[in-house]
């Protein structure tokens, strides 16, 4: 709705001069929901996987957060889709993804604007592309904020999505990303530390907004970008975790990420220390805790109570750990190619895009679901019942002994 009072955009325009492409200076440390001997320390790496503290520059998804969707058109193109159609591309699917992933602990509420707002310049003038230069990106964000400011009270929102007309000639779908600022933009007396710039086609890539919103919560890119832009991008984690690929068959967040975000607590994380063997029971990662029904539509447990352990961790160094979790065909992972105990390596000193998480393949000589999987060699990575897997380069062995009547997985972890 139009607002009568004038807005001051001067501070915002000044802040844009300090725009940073994809990085943000480390924010203040805030106590994490749970930390223990296996909780890697947060480092200066961009989107560090350390979780002993929370980066206070980011919103923590442990409550309801409100997101505004601003739809931007351009003088050189008349939109052929409506804001309502584009909203339906992303919601309620993205909200439902996070409801399931967080066990109802976090709820994302979209607030889509109901009409197009016209930018002052042609879409082609902004040179929109994946590796966007700072000058053109700054111009786009400066104009987007100035265009939206008279119509939106930014004080009401925790997340900002700028959604461009997907059919404008200068719009490149590959440019969708989160842009962070060294110094926050200012609008309506509130700081805007980052915005999600959406340039997707209609209909968009599956789960793309779930991926980008993950960056808003300090999660890293888990894909591998080849130096020449060619080759396979999904060699680090394959289908596992939406921060690797939004097309993955098993896109639910790793248990490590759920721990980092505060969705797993003390009783649900098992730290394996010392030398010897230890038997554990892991509930499927998708199983919702029995007390997580506060959010309307929150998932219920398919197996077990949801209150048991979901993540086991073996610390292997100052900045590294091995994580184990049970993945099954339920919830966000309903289309998974295989079930079992997934084993992966975490490094807190590796930056976003540099392999901070790497799935370890328990079946390195086979692959699965070619044609459906984003990276078939890792589609059958989990350890199955009756199998033993030794972690390469580490004195860690995982034996999957069986399953309980409730659907949990019984494992033995041998270290040393």
N, C-alpha and C positions, 0 to 999 in steps of 0.2 A: 504494500500500500504506500502511496505517496505520503511523504511527511513534510510538514510545513517548515519546520526549522531548518536552518542552514547547517551544513556539516563542514568541518574543517579538514581538508585533505592535505594541507601543507606538510604536516608531520609524516604522513604516509609517504608522500613523494620523496621526502628527505631520506626516509628509511630505505627506500628502494635503491638508493645509491650504494648501499652496503649489501646488496643482494649477493647471496652465495648460491652456487648452482645446486649442490646436493648435500652440503654439509652444514652442520651447526656446531658452534663451539660447545664444549661439554658444559652441561648445566650442573646445578648444585646437587649434591648427593642427598637422597631421601631414603630413609630406612625402608628396606625391602619387606614384603609380607612375611617371608621366612628365609633365613639363611643358615647354613651349617657348614661342616667341613668340606662338603662337595660343591658348595656354591662358589663358582669362579668369580674373582673380583672383576668389577667393571674397569675397563681400560680406556685410553683415549681414542681407540679405534672407533670409526664412525659406526653407529648402531652396535656397539660392543655387546657380545652375548654374555658378558659378566652380569651377575644378578645379585651380588651381595648388597648393592644399593640401587635405587631407582634414579634415573636421570630426571631431575626436577623440571627440566625444560619441556618435558612431554606430559601430556595428560595421561593419567593412569586409568585404564578401562575397568574400573571396579564399581561403576554406578551407571546411571543413565546419562548419556551424552547426546547433545543436540547438534545436528549438522544442517547447515543451510546449503541448498543447491541453487546456484545462480546460473541462469541460462543466457549465454552471450551470442548474439548474432552480429553480422557484419554488413557494411553498406554494399559489398560486392556479391551478396548472395541472399536470396529470400528463403528462409527455412521451409522445408517440406515436412518436417516432423514437428510435433508439439511438445512443450515441456512435460505434459502428462505422459506422453508416449516414452520420452526419454527417462522420466522418473521410473516408469514401470520396467525399464531395462535393468535397473539396479535394486529397486525396492519393491516388495519386502525381502527379496532374496538375500541381500547383504545383511540386513538385520537378523534374519533367520540363521544365517551362517554364524554370526557372532553369538547369538543366543545359544546355539548348540555347542560351539567351541568353548564358551565360557561357563557352561553348565548353568546358565541363567544369571551369572554374576554381573554381566555387562549387557546393557541394552542400548542400541543405536537408534535414535529417532531422527528420521529425515524431515526437513522442512523445505520442500521444493517451492520455489517461486512459480507463479502461475502464468508468467508471460516472458517473452524474450526481451532482453535489454540490449540495445544496439551499441556496439563499440564505435568509437569515432573514426576508425580507419579500416581500410580493406583488410581482409584476412591474409592476403598475400604479403602485406606490408610487414608482418611480424616474423616472417621467415621461420615459421614453426617447424621444428624437426626434433628428432630424438636428442641429438647433441646440440642443443640450442645455445647460441652464444649469449653472453650476459646482456649485451646491449638490447637485442631484440626481445629477450625474455623479460627484461626490466620494463621495456616499453609496454609489453602486453599486460603485465601485472599492474603497472601504474594505471593504464587505461581501464582495466577491468575493475579495479577498486574504485576509481573515480566514477565509473559508470554505475556501479552497484550502490555506492554509498548513499545517494539520495533516497533510495528505496528500501534499505535494509538496516536494521539496528543490530550491528555486529556484537553488541554486548550480550545478546541472547544465545549466542552459539559457541560451541566448543570446537567445531570443525567447519571448515569452509571448502566447498566444492565449486570451482568455476568450470561449468560445462559449456563447451563451445559447440556451435552448430556443426554437426558432423558432416554436412554436405557442402560447407563453404570450401572454395577451391584451395585456400591456403592451409587448411587444417590437415595435419598428419597424425593418424591414429597412433603412430609409434612414439609420439611425444608425450603421452599421458604419464604423469609422474607427480611426486610430491616435491614442492620447492620450499626449502628452508631458508631462513634469513639470519645473518649474523646479528642484525639488529631488527627487532620486530617492527612490522608496519603498525600504524596507529589508525584506528577508525572508531568513532563514537567513544573515545576515551578508553578503549581496550586494546591490548596488544594482540596482534595477529602474528604468530611466530612461524606459521607454515600454511600453505594452501595446497589443495589437490587440484591440479590442472587436468581436466578430462577432455580428451580429444578423440574419444572412441567412435568407431562406426556405429550405425544402428542396424541391427542389434550388435551389442559390443561383445568382446571376448568374455567367456564365462569366468565369473569370480574376479574380474579385474578390479572392481572397486573394493572387494575384500582385501586383495593384495595391497593396493595403494593405501587403504586405511590402516593396514598393519604398520606401514612406515610412520604414520601419525603417532603410533604407540612405540616408536623406537625399535622396530623390528627390521632386520637387514634383508637385502636381496640375497637369496640363496642360489641363484642361478650363476652359471659360469659364462661370461661373455667372451667369446673368442677375440683375439687381438685384431683379426681382420674382419670381424663381424660375420664370418662364415663358420660353418660347422655346428656342432651340437651345443646348445646352451644349458642342457639339463643333466650334465654329467655329475654334479655334486650331490643332488638329492632326488633327481628323477621326479616321480609323481607325488612324493611325500612332502607335504606342507605347501600351502598356497603362496608362501614367500619365495618358493622356487619357481613354480609354474601355476598360473591360474587355470590351466587346462588339465591339471593332474587328476588322476583317478582317485587319489587319496589325499585331498587337499587340507584336511584338518591340521591345525597347528601341531608341531612337535610338542611332546610333553615338556621339553625344556622351555619352549616359548610360553606355555601355559603357566609354568612355574614362574618365569620372569614377569609375566603380566599379573600374577597374583591369583590365578584361577586354581592353582594347586597349592595346598597347604602342607603343614608339617606331617600329618598322617598319611599323605599321599605321595611323599617322596622318601625313598629309601637310599641312604648313603652307605655304600659298601666300602669298608675300610679294612686295613690290615691284610695279612697273608692267610690264605686258607680258602675254605668253601663256605658258601652261605646259600640256604634255600629261601626263595621268595615266592610270593604269589602276587601276580600283577593282574589287576582288573583291566578289561579293554579300555583304552584311552577315551572312547566315546561314551562310556557309562556315566550317567549323570548322578551326582550325589543325591541322597534321599531328601536332603533339606534345601535343595536348590530350586524349589518350585515357585519362588516369589514372582518371577517375571512371567507374564501371561504367555503361554505357548512354549515355555521352556521345556526341553526334552526330558523324558523320564528314562529311568534305567532300563536297558534291554536285558542285561544280565547283572547279577550281583546287587550290592547295595549302593555302589558308587562312592562309598566312603573309604574303601581300601586303597592300597598303594597302586599308583598308576605309572610311576617313574622310578627307575633305579639308576644310580649314578656311581661310577667308579672314577675317582679323580686320578689322573695320570701325570699331572705336572702342574706347575704354577698357573698356567693359562690354558690347560687342556683337561678334558674329561671324556669318558665313554658313557653314553646314555642308552638305556634299554626301556622299551615300552611295548605294550601289546596293541597291535592294530587289527581291527576286524571290519567286516562289511556292515557298518551301521553309522547313523548320523551323517556327518559330512563326508565320511569315507564309504558310504553305501555302495559306491561303484568300484571299490578297490579291486585290484587284480589278484591280490594274494593276501592271506592272513598269517599272522605269526608274531614273533617277537622281533621288533625292528631294533637294530643296533647302529648307532651313529656316533661320530666324533664331534666334539664341540671345542672351539678355540675362541677364547675371549679377546685375544690380541689380533684377530683377523677382522678386517673391515668388511663392511657390506660389499658383496660382489667378489670377495677374495676367498670364498670358501670357509666361512666361520662354522658351518655345519656340513659334514660329509657323511652320507649314508654308506655303511659298510655292507658289502654284498656277500651274504651267506651262500650264494650259489653263483660264483663268478663265471662259470662255464655255461650257464644257461640264461635264457631270457623269457619273458612272458608278455602276452597281450600285445604283440606287435600290431601296429595299426591303430590301437587305442591308447596305449601308454605313450607318454611324452618321451620316455627313455626306457625301452624294453629291457636292457641289461639290468636295471635296478628294480624292475617291476616285481621280480620274485626275490627281493633282497631279504625279507624276514626269515628268521630261523623257525622251522616248523617242529611240531611234536616229534620227539625221537631223534632230533638232530643235535649235533654239537658244533659250535663255531668258535674258533680261536681268533681273536682280534689281531690283525697283522701288526707287527712291531710292538705289541704290548703283552704283558704276562696276564692276560685276561681271557678266560674261556667261559662260554655260555652254553649251558645244556638245557634244552626245553624238555621237561620230563612228562608233562601231560596237561590236561585241563580238568578243572573242577566241574561239578554238576551245575554250578551257577555260571559257567562260561569263562572263568578266570584261567590264567596260564600259570602253571607251576614251573619254576626254573631253578637251576643251580648256577651260581656264579663262583668261579674259581679264580683266585688271584695269587700271584707270586710263583 
